Amino acid sequence: MSFVFETDKIELTRTSLLVGLPLAGCLVAGFLATEHFVLNNVIGVVVTVYAIEQSYMSLGGTKTAMLFLWGLFCYDVFWVYGTDVMETVAKNMRIPVLLKFPLPNPTEEKQFSMLGLGDLIVPGLFVAMCLKYDIEKDITRRTMLL
């Protein structure tokens, strides 16, 4: 039994499912039980990589990606830096929507530096599109040289 996704040429075999699903379940269960920042970051990085892999093909083109990037930049300037709405929402959610990095703090209360997953996914989409463009141009150049 295997599933082949035509867009990615990724094949999910029975072995990968038997290993991956319990591992993912343990990660999620561990996070829900402890809410430890390391498990939060592992799940956040997995979600980020998956989002970049699955989304960069659907943006259309480089111009669309740039408009999207600038739009989200303006959104960040207002909602993240202009108000405390995003920080309040992110701190009160029990799901990994941001990466947390502990700050050195002599007091008992742990304080974290935070980086939202959107701040990784959106530039990652643009970098993925640039990589795709470079690969396509290199293939075209090599074909023309032959």
N, C-alpha and C positions, 0 to 999 in steps of 0.2 A: 504494500500500500504506500503510495507516494503521491504528493500533490505538486504540480509544477505550475508556477505562476509565470505566464508568458512575458510580462513586463520586466521582470527582474532576472529570470532564469534561475530562481532559487527553488531548490527541491527539498521538500520536507519529507524525510524518510521516517519510518516507524521508530528507528533508533533515536533520531533527533527529537522526536516528540516524547519518547519515553524518558529521555534525559532532561529535556528542556522544560517540559510542563511541571514536573515535581520541583525542579530547581527554582523556577519562577514562583511556584506556590509557596516554597519555603521562604523566599525573599519577601514576598508580600505578607505572609503570616508573621515573619519576624518583625517587619516594619510596623504592622498593625499592633503587635504586642508591646513593642518597645519604643517605637517612634525615634529610633536612634538616627542621628544625622548621617552616618555612613551608609546605612541601608537606604535612607531617603535619597542620598546622592547617587547610589548605584542605580536605583529605579529611575531617577531623573535622567541620568545619562543614557540609559537604555531607551527611555521614551523619546529623548532628543534624537538619538541616532535613528531610531525607527521612523520618526516624523520626517526627518530630512530625507531618508531613503525613499519613503513613500510619496512625498509631496513635491519634490523638485521637478518632476516631469509634468505636473499638472499646472504649473504657473504660466505656461505658454511661451514666454520669451524673456530675454534679458531686460527689455524695457519694462515689461510688466513687473518683473522682480524688483527692479530699481524703484519704480513707483510705490510698490508695496513696502520696500525697505524705508523709503523716505516718509511714507504715511505713518508707519509704526514709530519712526523716530520722533515725528511731531506728537504722536499719541503719548510716547514715553515722556517727552518734555513736559507736557501738561499734567497727565495723570500720575506719573511716578514722582517727578521732581517738584511739581507745583502743588500737589495735595498729598495727604497721607492715606488716601483711599486704597491704593494698591497694596501698600505695606500692611494695612489693617486686614484686608481680605486675605493676603498671603499668610499672615501669621495665624489667622484663625481657622485655616483649612487644615484638615488632617491628612491630606493627600500630597504626594511629592510634586508640587508645582514650581519649586525653586530648589536651587542647590544651597546648602547651608555650610558655612565654614566657621568653626569656632574661633572666637577672638580670645587672646590671652587676657584673662580677667582674674584678679586675685580674690574677688568676692565669690560667694557660693552660687549665685545665679549665673547660668550659662548664657552668654550673649553670642549671637551669630551674625556674621556678615552674609548677606543673601544675594543671590543672582537668579533672576527668573529664567525659566526654561525658554520663554519667548526671546530673551536676549541671546540665547544660543541658537535656537532653531532658525530664526529669520536670517541672520547673517550666514548661518550654515547652508541655508537654501541657496543664497546667492553664490557662495563659494562652490557649491555643488554644480550650479548651472555654469559657472565659469570653467570648472574642470571639464564638464561635458563639452563645452564649446572648444576648449583647447584640444581635447581628444579628437573631436570631429575634424577640426582644422588640420591636425597632425595626420590623420588618416587620409584626408583629401590631398594634402601636400605630398605624402608618400605615394599615393596613387598617381598623381600627376608626374612625379619623377620617374616612374616606371614606364 
